[in-house]
Amino acid sequence: MKIELLSITPDSEKLIELAGRTAYQSQDKINIVSAHSFVTKIIKLGHESVLEHAYATIRAGGLSRALTHQLVRHRLVAYTQKSQRYVGEDGFGYVVPPSIGQGSHVNMVIYRGVMEVVRDAYNKLIALGVPKEDARFVLTNATESEIVISTNFRQWRHMIKLRTSRHAQWEIRKMFTKILDILYIEAPAVFEDLR
């Protein structure tokens, strides 16, 4: 799994402070209290609407279609995912769940065997002239994908809270833990309470 920050609002914490101080008409205090302190305070007070002024765009690759099906349930987000309609999957990679990969040798033999059958069926359908958009129907949820995700900091916080929970599925929890690590470096006041 590869997680990469593509873009983030420059000086995001300062922007959040400026927006928040507009609400309180306290622009005269900008140099008295740091943006970090201001942002931390408004988060503690539950005034997270001002976090919507800052955005981040992440590219995530090497993750399963099963994960992306969970991910796109979050609606205040822009997504662009690798197309299985236009991009061939003749040599597709696949994600191996730890319960299979770290389980018995037999688990992996069965799993790899299924993936080879699927790959072979996909390639045969393509060779027979079936369009990629139809041949993809034989692909599994384990098939690796890549997706770009853009949203505001408030929504990132919401998704991180849900998807890093111990109740979240292992793959999406791993993904959002990595996203949290990246966003924390860029805007620590916004994300430090989630670590």
C-alpha positions as a printed Julia matrix, in Angstrom:
195×3 Matrix{Float64}:
   0.0     0.0     0.0
   1.34    3.4    -0.98
  -0.14    6.63    0.39
   1.02    9.94   -1.09
   0.05   13.55   -0.38
  -0.57   15.26   -3.73
  -1.78   18.65   -2.53
  -2.7    20.52    0.64
  -3.92   24.03    1.36
  -0.81   26.17    1.99
  -0.6    27.56    5.53
  -3.74   25.6     6.33
  -3.72   26.25   10.07
  -3.29   30.0     9.48
  -6.2    29.95    7.03
  -8.36   28.12    9.57
  -7.43   30.71   12.19
  -8.3    33.6     9.85
 -11.67   32.03    9.04
 -12.39   31.29   12.68
 -11.45   34.78   13.82
 -13.91   36.16   11.29
 -16.67   34.35   13.16
 -15.51   35.79   16.49
 -14.41   39.16   15.05
 -11.09   38.7    16.84
  -8.69   39.43   13.99
  -6.82   41.82   16.29
  -5.58   38.8    18.3
  -3.89   37.02   15.37
  -0.37   37.84   16.57
  -1.18   37.28   20.25
  -2.12   33.59   20.03
  -0.61   31.18   17.55
  -2.67   29.51   14.84
  -1.83   26.17   16.46
  -3.35   27.23   19.79
  -6.41   28.71   18.1
  -7.09   25.6    16.02
  -6.59   23.28   19.0
  -9.03   25.38   21.03
 -11.79   25.45   18.41
 -11.52   21.67   17.93
 -11.89   21.15   21.69
 -14.94   23.41   21.61
 -16.42   21.38   18.75
 -16.4    24.3    16.29
 -15.08   22.22   13.4
 -16.91   24.01   10.57
 -13.91   26.32   10.03
 -11.79   23.25    9.22
 -13.73   23.02    5.96
 -11.65   25.88    4.48
  -8.53   23.69    4.22
  -8.24   20.72    1.83
  -5.89   17.83    1.21
  -5.6    15.47   -1.75
  -4.18   11.99   -1.23
  -3.33    9.27   -3.76
  -3.58    5.73   -2.43
  -2.39    2.72   -4.4
  -1.91   -0.98   -3.89
  -5.24   -1.31   -2.14
  -8.1    -3.62   -2.89
 -11.35   -2.87   -4.68
 -12.97   -4.13   -1.45
 -11.41   -1.15    0.36
 -12.45    1.37   -2.29
 -16.04    0.1    -2.12
 -16.02    0.99    1.6
 -14.26    4.3     0.99
 -16.67    5.75   -1.55
 -19.49    5.57    0.98
 -18.06    8.83    2.37
 -19.94   11.45    0.37
 -18.33   14.88    0.97
 -15.3    13.74   -0.99
 -14.05   13.88   -4.58
 -12.75   10.55   -5.9
 -10.94    9.48   -9.05
 -10.25    5.76   -9.26
  -8.27    3.65  -11.71
 -10.69    2.55  -14.43
 -11.14   -1.16  -15.05
 -13.14   -0.23  -18.12
 -10.27    1.47  -19.94
  -7.2     0.06  -18.2
  -6.36   -3.56  -18.86
  -6.02   -5.89  -15.87
  -4.17   -8.71  -17.67
  -1.43   -8.82  -15.03
  -3.45   -7.45  -12.1
  -1.97   -7.39   -8.63
  -4.04   -8.39   -5.65
  -4.17   -7.75   -1.92
  -3.67  -10.68    0.44
  -5.51  -10.43    3.77
  -3.24  -11.17    6.78
  -5.53  -14.03    7.86
  -4.62  -15.74    4.59
  -1.03  -14.56    4.05
   0.05  -15.18    7.64
  -2.11  -18.27    8.03
  -1.29  -21.76    6.94
   0.58  -22.5     3.73
  -2.59  -24.16    2.44
  -4.48  -20.85    2.71
  -2.01  -19.16    0.36
  -1.97  -22.06   -2.1
  -5.78  -21.88   -2.37
  -5.79  -18.08   -2.6
  -3.06  -17.87   -5.26
  -4.78  -20.63   -7.21
  -8.03  -18.68   -7.32
  -6.22  -15.53   -8.43
  -4.48  -17.42  -11.26
  -7.83  -18.87  -12.42
  -9.34  -15.37  -12.42
  -6.34  -13.89  -14.28
  -6.49  -16.68  -16.85
 -10.27  -16.24  -17.34
  -9.88  -12.46  -17.74
  -7.09  -12.83  -20.3
  -8.99  -15.5   -22.27
 -12.1   -13.31  -22.42
 -10.02  -10.38  -23.7
  -8.36  -12.65  -26.3
 -11.83  -13.71  -27.45
 -12.73  -10.08  -28.09
 -14.75   -9.39  -24.95
 -14.4    -5.68  -24.08
 -12.39   -4.86  -20.93
 -15.53   -3.3   -19.43
 -17.22   -6.73  -19.57
 -14.22   -8.96  -18.87
 -13.69   -7.08  -15.59
 -16.78   -8.79  -14.18
 -14.66  -11.86  -13.38
 -12.17   -9.84  -11.29
 -12.29  -10.18   -7.5
 -12.52   -7.57   -4.75
  -8.86   -8.38   -4.01
  -7.78   -6.77   -7.3
  -5.42   -3.87   -6.6
  -6.59   -0.38   -7.42
  -5.47    3.22   -7.11
  -7.6     6.17   -6.05
  -7.2     9.92   -5.53
  -9.19   11.42   -2.66
  -9.8    15.14   -2.09
 -11.75   16.61    0.78
 -11.68   19.22    3.49
 -10.01   18.78    6.88
 -13.3    18.38    8.73
 -14.21   15.42    6.52
 -10.7    13.97    6.81
 -11.1    14.08   10.6
 -14.48   12.36   10.38
 -13.17    9.59    8.11
 -10.02    9.11   10.21
 -12.09    8.74   13.4
 -14.31    6.1    11.79
 -11.69    4.23    9.81
  -8.92    4.01   12.44
 -11.28    2.51   14.99
 -10.42   -1.01   16.12
 -13.82   -1.99   14.68
 -12.81   -0.92   11.14
 -11.69   -3.5     8.6
  -7.91   -4.1     8.75
  -7.01   -2.72    5.29
  -8.92    0.55    5.55
  -7.63    1.02    9.12
  -4.06    0.65    7.82
  -4.74    3.15    5.03
  -6.23    5.8     7.3
  -3.5     5.38    9.9
  -0.99    6.25    7.15
  -3.14    9.19    6.01
  -3.33   10.47    9.59
   0.47   10.3     9.87
   0.85   12.39    6.69
  -1.8    14.98    7.58
  -0.47   15.33   11.13
   2.93   16.39    9.78
   1.26   19.05    7.59
  -1.33   20.35   10.08
  -0.52   19.06   13.58
  -3.07   21.22   15.42
  -5.87   19.84   13.28
  -4.96   16.17   13.64
  -2.96   15.74   16.87
  -5.94   14.72   19.01
  -6.64   11.81   16.65
  -3.23   10.15   17.11
